[in-house]
Amino acid sequence: MISDGIPGTTAPDEKAARQTSTTRQPATARRAASARDGAPRADLPAQDGAPPRGRPRSEEADRAILRAAAELLEERGLAAMSIEEVAARAGVSKATIYRRWSSKGLLALDAFVIEFRSLQPLPDTGTLRGDLLAALSAWTWAVTRTPMGRMLAGLIAEAQHDAELHMAWRDRVLEPLRTQYRVMLDRAIERGEIAAPVDKEVVLDLFFGAAQHRLLLGHLPMTGEFISEVVDVILHGITRAR
């Protein structure tokens, strides 16, 4: 189940609640009082720097929408999920969802990212081999033992014909993970395990590419032996370059 990932809402202001029970002044009296006191009038446009008017975004609704989207993604996948179903399960209107997410792909991406990123910690084992093994094992576990694998495959497929989702995938999933795993390579360079000129982008392509290939095509399993072989092939290539 996807974790909520969004802080809860605060209780209403008690003073504001008490004021609802007081007797209202006539509109003309209120405007006169405002003019005397120097308070801004409600019928005049807000001055520069004033907080925007309108209904504030509900964090409770955000949580309900993301939770409903995650459940539907787990149950039937992105292709079969609809905004109508998410709205019905979350107890909100479709308009509420579309004010926050312009497409079901972007909604699904946010529901996916909350949980997936939490399953990808940055390892620090003291060696590059240990770090690569731990990182690839965590990625493989997430996509084979949780609903994340099905969600990831569905999002990659949807991003092929949705330019906005494609850019969001790169910005919210791909680049943050690559930035995180570059740290492992930087530490290895500092320890003298690999040479500084090593092309870190190629290393990361090889690191992710083999596992994603098996996830998307499903032609061979992602086993512990597979993980070890991928890591050792990468290390053999980059350590020989020193």
N, C-alpha and C positions, 0 to 999 in steps of 0.2 A: 504494500500500500504506500502510496506517495505520502510523505510527510507534509503537513500544512505549510511550513516554511515562512509564514507571515504572522507577525505579532498580532495579538488580539486587540479588540477595540476597547476604548476606555469608557467608564461609566458616564452618563450624561451629567452636566453641571447641575448641582442641586439648586443653585440660585436661579438658573434658567427655568428649572422645573417649577419652583415656587412662583415665578413670575407669571406662569400660565394661568394661575388661579386668580390673579388680580383683575380688577375691573379696568377695561381699556378706556382711554380718553378718546373723545371725538377726534377725527383726523385733523380738523382745523386747529384744535388746541394743541395737538402734538406738533404740527408744523410750526406753530407760533413759538412753542417752547424750544424747539430745535433752533429756530432763528435766534432767539434770545441767548441760548446757551452756547451758540457757536458750534453745535453738533452738526454733522453732515446730514442733509435731508435725503430720505429714501428715494425721492423722485428725481434726484439729480445724479448724473453719472459719477462714478467713483473717480477720485483724483489719482494721478500717477503714483505708484507705489502702494496703493491700497490693495488689500487682499481680494482675489477674484471672487465674484458672486457665484452662486450656484450650489447645488447639492454636493457635499463632499463625498469622495469615493469611500465606499464601505469595505473595510478590511474583512468583515465577516462574510460579505458576498464574495470577495476574492478567494477566501479559503474554501468556501462551498463550491465555487466554480472549479477551482483547481483539483479539489478532491473528487468531484464528479467526473471531470475529464480523465483523471488518472484511473478511476475505476472502469470507465468505459474503454479506455485504451487497453487495459489489462484484459477485459472481457472479450472484446471483439476487434481490436486493432484500429488504427487510424482511418483506414479506408472505409470502414463500416460505421465509424462514429459520426454523429451529426451534432450541430449546434443545438438543434431542437431537443435532442435527448439530454445533452448536458444541461440545458436550461431547466428542463423538467426535473431532472434529478437534483439539481442544486437549489430548486425552488426560486428561480429568478426568471426574468424575461430575456428573450433573445437580445433585445436592445441593450440590456445591462451587460451582456457578454460582449457585444460588438463595440460598446464604448471603451472596452478594455483591450480587446484583441480583434484585429481586423479579419482574421481567418481562423479556421479550426486548426490549421497547421501551426500557427504561432501559439495558439492556446495549448496545443498538445506539446509543443516544444518546452514551454514554461513548466508544464506539469512534469515532463520528463527530467528537465535539468535539476529541479529541486532534489529529487532522489538520486539521480545518477551521479552528480558531483559529490554527494555525500559518501558514495561508495568508492571514490577514487582518491584516497589519501596520498600524500607525497611520502614515499618511504625514505628512510635514512638508515641503511644497514651497515654503512661503513665501507662498502665496496660497490663498484658499478654493477657487477654481475648480480649481487644481492638486490640492489635497487631495481634493476630491470626485471628480475624474476618476480619480485614482490608486486611491482606495478602491473606487469602483464597478467599475473595471476589474479589480481583484484579486478582488472578489466574483464577477464574471461569469466570469472565467477559471476560478475554482475550481469553479463549478457547470456549466460547459460543457466543460472540458478534462480534468476528473478525475472519478472516481466520486462526488465529493461531491454533485453535482446530483441524482443518483438517490437517494442516501441522504437528502438533505435533503427531497426531495419525499415519500419514504416515511415519514419521521418526522413531517412536518406532517400527513399523512393519518392516521397512527396516533394522533396526539395529539388528533384530533377526538373520539375515543370512549374515550380513556384519560386520566382526570383527573390521575393521578399523573405520567404522561409530559408532559401539557400544562404542569403547573407546573414540572417539571424543565426543559423546553424553554425556558420563559420565564427561569428562573433561571440556566441554564448556557449558553444560546446567545444569546437575544434581548437580555436586559438587559446582559450584558457587552459585546456589540458596540455597543449604543446608548450605553453609558457611554463606550466608547472613541471613538466618532465625535462625541460632544458636545464632546470636546476640540478638534476641528477648528473647530467653531462658536465656542467660547469664544476661541480664538486669533484668529478673524476679527473678533470683537467688539473685542478688544484692539487690533487693527490698524486699526480703524475701517472695515472693509469692509462690515459690516452693523450695524444698530442693536441695542442691548442688549435692547429689548423683544421681539425676534423670538421666535416660538414654536418652540423647538428641537425639540419633540416632533413638531409637524406637519412640519417640515423632514425629520426622520428618517423619518417615515411615507412621505412622498413619495419620499425617496431610496431606501428599501428596497422600497417598494410596487410601483413600476413594474417593477423587475427580477424580483421574486418573481411578479408577475402573468404575465409572459412565461414564466418557468420552469415554473410550474404548469400553465398553459393551453397553452403551446407553439404559440400561434397566429401568432407573429411571432418572428424571430430576435433575439438579443441581440448586436448588432454594435457596432463602434466609433462609428458614427454615432448609434446609439440612445443609447449612454452619454453622448456629448457633448450630445445634445438634451435628455436628462433633466436633466443638470447645468445647462445654460443656462436651461431653463425655471424651475428652482428659483431660480437666482441672479437671474433677471429679477424674479421675484416678491418676494424678500426684500430686494433692494437698492433697489427702488422704495419700500419702506416707510420708508426713512430720512428 
